[in-house]
Amino acid sequence: MTDLIQSNFHKVQQNIETSALMAHREPGEITLLAVSKNFAASEVLKIAELGHKEFAENYVQEGVEKVSLIKSTHPQFNLIWHFIGPLQSNKTKLVAEHFDWVLTIDRLKIAQRLNEQRPKHLSPLQVCIQVNIDGGPTKSGLDPTHVLGLAKEIGQMSSLELRGLMTIPDPQPNWDDQVGVHLKTKQLFESIKSELNSDRFDTLSMGMSADLSAAISSGSTMVRVGTAIFGERKK
Ligand SMILES: *Cc1c(COP(=O)(O)O)cnc(C)c1O
């Protein structure tokens, strides 16, 4: 019998495939991050057993516990863990030690600390700059005009590898508004990529359960899906 979470996961994969084909893109260009915040390691394992590798967590303590537990009980899975939550400077060390990617760098100090704290025996931490594409002053993410400057600074850091941009726009109810804001991020991504002239700057992380299709149509290479796989989160 198929588990509900496993069948949800297959539906999300199909949705990605359909959305990619509608946008005349290869489905293989789009990475699915299974966002497991608020869900137990046992739920993560249901997806990992299907062969999926890429997972994401929002909260440092919860994430580090889950990552460590699964690494010790199921080392054969070799999961790849992305940190996608707000990151305060007193928590950077744990993230540098336990995660493979950090998608939410929005200031130099956080990048510097992660670079210093990344253990030397591990490969460089893969990072994205989080952009505040639709503008509220209280939102997390860097103002688009400051992204290139930070990207160049990160380019000098030997324990970080800059892979792209990430954004969490305000929810928009309709397709045109979703595409409108995602295309703004895509444009910024292309302009930064041409300035940096780096093949490794290849990741544009946008799109969640509610706007996945519009994000893929606008050029997303990495969607982050929680609810549509694991179900509603308990508050
Ligand atoms: C929670 C979260 C997601 C997943 O959101 P869903 O709507 O549950 O798919 C994606 N990205 C970030 C940054 C999140 O915090």
The ligand as an SDF file (V2000), in Angstrom:
LIG
                    3D

 15 15  0  0  0  0  0  0  0  0999 V2000
    7.9950   26.5770    4.7170 C   0  0  0  0  0  0  0  0  0  0  0  0
    8.7760   27.0280    3.5490 C   0  0  0  0  0  0  0  0  0  0  0  0
    8.5770   26.4660    2.2770 C   0  0  0  0  0  0  0  0  0  0  0  0
    7.5140   25.4350    1.9890 C   0  0  0  0  0  0  0  0  0  0  0  0
    6.2800   26.0650    1.9540 O   0  0  0  0  0  0  0  0  0  0  0  0
    4.9390   25.2650    1.5590 P   0  0  0  0  0  0  0  0  0  0  0  0
    3.9760   26.3370    1.2760 O   0  0  0  0  0  0  0  0  0  0  0  0
    4.5930   24.4390    2.7540 O   0  0  0  0  0  0  0  0  0  0  0  0
    5.2550   24.4320    0.3770 O   0  0  0  0  0  0  0  0  0  0  0  0
    9.3890   26.8990    1.2490 C   0  0  0  0  0  0  0  0  0  0  0  0
   10.3460   27.8340    1.4260 N   0  0  0  0  0  0  0  0  0  0  0  0
   10.5590   28.3950    2.6310 C   0  0  0  0  0  0  0  0  0  0  0  0
   11.6260   29.4100    2.7800 C   0  0  0  0  0  0  0  0  0  0  0  0
    9.7770   28.0160    3.7170 C   0  0  0  0  0  0  0  0  0  0  0  0
    9.9980   28.6080    4.9070 O   0  0  0  0  0  0  0  0  0  0  0  0
  1  2  1  0
  2  3  1  0
  2 14  2  0
  3  4  1  0
  3 10  2  0
  4  5  1  0
  5  6  1  0
  6  7  2  0
  6  8  1  0
  6  9  1  0
 10 11  1  0
 11 12  2  0
 12 13  1  0
 12 14  1  0
 14 15  1  0
M  END
$$$$
